[in-house]
């Protein structure tokens, strides 16, 4: 799905390192994640954080991914991407705990 296609599979050690990094960053970003989730629950009165998150995420996807791919087009489709974005935010929020690395690893391996 990325613009620069690489046919080499990621090594297990690299996969583990990326999960640890994501779990640690989620701890650091927890206040922001919580604000986004609260904004998502109250879209009528406070849509700012949720809309900013979606806008920035879509910008990053357009910058780094092949927008001709059907999977990427689905992510960019405003009618179907709310569910994906919800899942991403909830997954990151749930991996904030002390066992966050294990939760995120399990979630990604079962994806």
VEXDREN-2710 file (C-alpha; in Angstrom, 1 decimal):
% VEXDREN-2710
k/r/px/py/pz
1/UNK/0.0/0.0/0.0
2/UNK/3.0/2.3/0.4
3/UNK/4.3/4.6/-2.4
4/UNK/7.7/3.0/-2.2
5/UNK/7.0/-0.7/-2.7
6/UNK/9.4/-3.0/-0.8
7/UNK/8.9/-6.8/-1.3
8/UNK/11.0/-7.7/1.8
9/UNK/9.1/-9.0/4.8
10/UNK/9.7/-7.4/8.1
11/UNK/11.8/-9.4/10.6
12/UNK/10.3/-10.5/13.9
13/UNK/12.8/-8.4/15.8
14/UNK/11.8/-5.3/13.8
15/UNK/8.1/-6.1/14.3
16/UNK/8.6/-6.4/18.0
17/UNK/10.5/-3.1/18.1
18/UNK/7.8/-1.2/16.2
19/UNK/5.2/-2.5/18.6
20/UNK/7.2/-1.4/21.6
21/UNK/7.7/2.0/20.0
22/UNK/4.0/2.4/19.2
23/UNK/3.0/1.3/22.8
24/UNK/5.4/3.8/24.3
25/UNK/4.2/6.6/22.0
26/UNK/0.6/5.8/22.9
27/UNK/1.5/6.3/26.6
28/UNK/3.0/9.7/25.7
29/UNK/0.0/10.6/23.6
30/UNK/-2.7/9.4/25.9
31/UNK/-4.1/12.8/26.9
32/UNK/-4.5/13.6/23.2
33/UNK/-6.1/10.2/22.4
34/UNK/-8.5/10.7/25.3
35/UNK/-9.5/14.1/23.9
36/UNK/-10.1/12.7/20.5
37/UNK/-12.3/9.9/21.9
38/UNK/-14.3/12.4/24.0
39/UNK/-14.7/14.6/20.9
40/UNK/-15.9/11.5/19.0
41/UNK/-18.5/10.8/21.6
42/UNK/-19.8/14.4/21.5
43/UNK/-19.6/15.4/17.8
44/UNK/-22.4/17.9/18.1
45/UNK/-20.9/20.1/20.8
46/UNK/-17.2/19.5/20.3
47/UNK/-16.1/18.0/16.9
48/UNK/-12.7/19.8/16.8
49/UNK/-10.3/17.1/18.0
50/UNK/-12.0/14.3/16.1
51/UNK/-12.1/16.3/12.8
52/UNK/-8.5/17.5/13.2
53/UNK/-7.4/13.8/13.8
54/UNK/-9.2/12.6/10.7
55/UNK/-7.9/15.5/8.6
56/UNK/-4.3/14.9/9.6
57/UNK/-4.5/11.1/9.3
58/UNK/-5.9/11.5/5.7
59/UNK/-3.1/13.9/4.9
60/UNK/-0.5/11.4/6.1
61/UNK/-2.2/8.6/4.1
62/UNK/-2.2/10.7/0.9
63/UNK/1.5/11.7/1.4
64/UNK/2.9/8.2/2.1
65/UNK/0.6/5.7/0.5
66/UNK/-0.3/4.7/-3.1
67/UNK/-3.7/6.4/-3.5
68/UNK/-4.5/4.2/-6.5
69/UNK/-4.7/1.2/-4.3
70/UNK/-8.3/0.1/-3.5
71/UNK/-7.4/-0.4/0.2
72/UNK/-6.1/3.1/0.4
73/UNK/-9.1/4.5/-1.4
74/UNK/-11.3/2.8/1.2
75/UNK/-9.4/4.6/3.9
76/UNK/-9.8/7.9/2.2
77/UNK/-13.6/7.4/1.7
78/UNK/-15.4/9.5/4.3
79/UNK/-18.3/7.1/4.4
80/UNK/-16.3/4.1/5.5
81/UNK/-13.2/5.5/7.3
82/UNK/-14.9/6.5/10.6
83/UNK/-15.0/2.9/11.7
84/UNK/-11.3/2.4/10.8
85/UNK/-10.3/5.6/12.6
86/UNK/-12.3/4.6/15.7
87/UNK/-10.5/1.2/15.8
88/UNK/-7.1/2.9/15.5
89/UNK/-7.7/5.3/18.3
90/UNK/-9.3/2.7/20.6
91/UNK/-6.4/0.3/20.0
92/UNK/-3.9/2.9/20.8
93/UNK/-5.8/4.0/23.9
94/UNK/-6.1/0.4/25.1
95/UNK/-2.3/-0.2/24.8
96/UNK/-1.5/2.6/27.3
97/UNK/-1.4/0.3/30.3
98/UNK/1.6/-1.6/31.7
99/UNK/0.6/-4.5/29.5
100/UNK/0.0/-2.3/26.5
101/UNK/2.8/-3.8/24.5
102/UNK/1.3/-7.3/24.9
103/UNK/-2.2/-6.0/24.0
104/UNK/-1.0/-4.3/20.9
105/UNK/1.1/-7.2/19.8
106/UNK/-1.9/-9.6/20.3
107/UNK/-4.2/-7.3/18.4
108/UNK/-1.8/-6.9/15.5
109/UNK/-1.1/-10.6/15.3
110/UNK/-4.8/-11.5/15.2
111/UNK/-5.6/-8.8/12.6
END
